[in-house]
């Protein structure tokens, strides 16, 4: 342990020494009236990606490029350096004959990580590498902190999440993931906009926590002197807009849940919820298929993808099965033959399934059986529908069996990706279900919902039959970028401060 501590101290001393040297270089430049931080603009004409993609158009033409130095080879009176911009990396040939003795001497003092601008003409070297023959080089920003060592890079996952800015510089595949994330969100917007949906924004701060089953974050509004909740869903406000006369609405936004953290959960995450009047949950299945398939084609070029070594086919028509039938397929227990709460409790005990206090009902036990025997087995895209009413307080009851609801969840690779309903629009039924949620909350269930009398009031004005769905954007991005952890697809995941011990 002592040896490791000494090694860490040596690394820290080395880095501190390098930082001091770079600060001295900066001070020298400032004393010469060449402070790079006083430069406010650089007239860049092209990116590295443009030049490389269209070399024939740029050959022997003058360009101005800019980026971060990531490699440098000094060879007497001529040198090569490579810069990285937001697109690509590109090499530059720099010589004393082109820059002059004084400017070339200054260029040689530039460090890896410095941001420079280069003016020159485009050519290919003897090794056929597309490059810029520099006629002018200017320092635009001084990097005072050295980048991680070239061959080892930034590998520590915890440090990568904390210092995403360095992660993006050192690991091109990370930048590619977040470009795909942006493309996925843009594609979802395009699909919904073309279908006539209106994008809206609803409050993050609410006086009531509702729209989902989750433990909220609580904050305090000083002027109003009231506690408020960070939203756990956008559902109730979006349905208020359906009442108000918008037939199709959607919102892509941040959601906050004060719950556990693991490779699938972060306290804040992104979802899309959208609602369409005069449609039901079967219509939501159709549009979910379309979104996943079109997003896959957009960023992967195919609907046949591989996630963590398993091939998944997103094309075609996805499997649709009731929750009760999925349980019967998985473990042989048929809840269509189990009518009472007492029978359900007995079969759960036989299977050694632990029943939380207050959840000794047939509906809750169906959900427990599904969690135990089914969810992890759903590898290929599967819609599981007809959820028990006890776990679906905002979904319309099934006309075939009032103990069940017109609700589905989408599972891929053993994980949930979407949750959808034929929305409950009966204000009397909704009020009673809110009362059930309050009772559960009073019995210690911190995830149970609250009474939202204004939402009931809205329903009393009349909401048309409506289909609604919520899709986890982060999980969709994980799926289409083959990312193991949700932290890999969040630019700045929640982290415990280093000094918080």
C-alpha positions, 0 to 999 in steps of 0.5 A: 500500500505504501509503495502505491501511495509513493507512486501516486505522489510521484505521478502527482509531482510530475504532473504539477511540475509539467503544469508549472512549466506550461504556466511559465511558457504562458507567462513568457508569451504574455510578457511578449504581448502574445497572450493566447487568451486575448484572442476572441476569434479565428476565421476557420474555413474548413474542418478536418473531416471536410478536407479528408472527405473531399480531398480532390476539391481541396488539393493545393487550395488554401484553408484555415483549420483549427484544433487541439495538438494531439501529436508532434514530431520535431525534426530540426528545420521541419516538423509534423503535428496532428490536430484534432477538431470536432470532426477528425484529425489532420496532419500539418507540415510545419517548416522554418522556411515557411514560418520564419525563424522566430515563429518556428522557434515559438511553434516548437514550444507548443505543447500537446493539448494546445489549441492552434490555428493553421493556415496553408494549402492541402496536399498529400505526403509521400505516404499518401496522408492528407495534410496541410502545408502550414504557412502560418501557425497561431496559438489560440489557447494554452493547455496548462494541464497535460493530457493522459499519456498517449498509449494508455489514455484515460482508462479509469472509468470513474475518472472518465465519467468525472472528467468527460471533457478529457474522455472525449479528447482521448477516446474517439469512440466516446464522442461517436456514442454521443453523436449517435445519441443526438442523431437518435433524438433528432430521428425521434423528433422527425418521426413524431413531427411528421405524424403531426405531434406537437413538441411541448415543455412542461414544468420540472418543479411540481407541487405534487409528485405524480405520473409514475411509481417512484420516490421523488426528489424534494426541494423548497421554493423560498418565495412561496415557502412550499416544498416542491417535487422534481418531476418523476414523469411528464404524464399528467401535464401532457394529458392535461394538454390532451384535455385542452384540445391538442390531439397529439403532444410529446415532450423529450425531457429530464426526469428525476427519481431519488432511487438506486444507482446501477448500470441501468439507473441514474437519478436523472435521465431522459425520456420521451412521452407522447400522447395521441387522442382517439388512439389506444395502446395497440397504436402505441405498439405500432409507433414504438416498433417504428421508432426503434426500427428507424433509429436503428437504421439511422445510426447502425444502418440495419435493424439487426444489431448486437448488444453485449454479444447477443444478436437482436433483430429489431425488424419485422413485427414484434412478439405480443403476449399477455403478462399472464400468458408469459408467466404460464410459458415461463413457469407453468403457473396459469393465473387465469385459473387463480381467482382469489388473493388467497390462492395467489398468496398460496402459490407464491409461498409454494414458489418461495416468492417473497411478498412485500407487506401490503401487496398480498393481492392477486395483481401484485403477485402476478407482477412478482411472478413476472419479475421472477420468471419472465423479464430476464428471458425476454431477449428479442423485442416483446410487448407484454400487455394486460397488466394488473390494475393494482400496478397500473393506476393511470391505465384504462381497465380491460373490457374483457377483465376489469382486474387487468388494464390496457397497458404494455411494457416493451422488453428487449435483452431482458430490460424494459424500454417503454411503458404505455397505456390506453389512458384512463379518462374516467375521472371517478375511476381515477379518483378512486385509484388515487385514493388507493395510492394514498392508502399505500403511501400511508402504509409506508410505500414511498413510491406510491403516488399522491392525490392530484385533484386538479388532474381529476378536475381536468378529466371531469371536463372530458378527455377523449380516448387516448393512447400514451407511451413513455420510452427511455431515451438513455436505454435506447441509446445504450441498445443502439451503441452497445453500451454496458452502462447508462453512464456511458450514454450520459455526458455528465452522469451523477457522481459522488464528490471525491471529498465526500467520504 
